[in-house]
């Protein structure tokens, strides 16, 4: 009778060991899938970061170009205002413009 109890105990522990190994393998596969999915998401996010950096670089270049154009327009406006002021001063002093027109 005691031999039957020992045999049942050994069979029970062996079955539990096999069940634990299968459970570990199944969970290991799930963990591997989760890590792989996380890696894929990380690659997607890194791609988006690269795209956003490239857009920011383009926008910075556009901003620099617009700043240069703004400075050029301000200089042009200042020059035209100075020219207009000189023209008015000459007319106010009684000088006649030298340009006769078409």
Beta strands, then each sheet from edge to edge (+ up, - down):
end
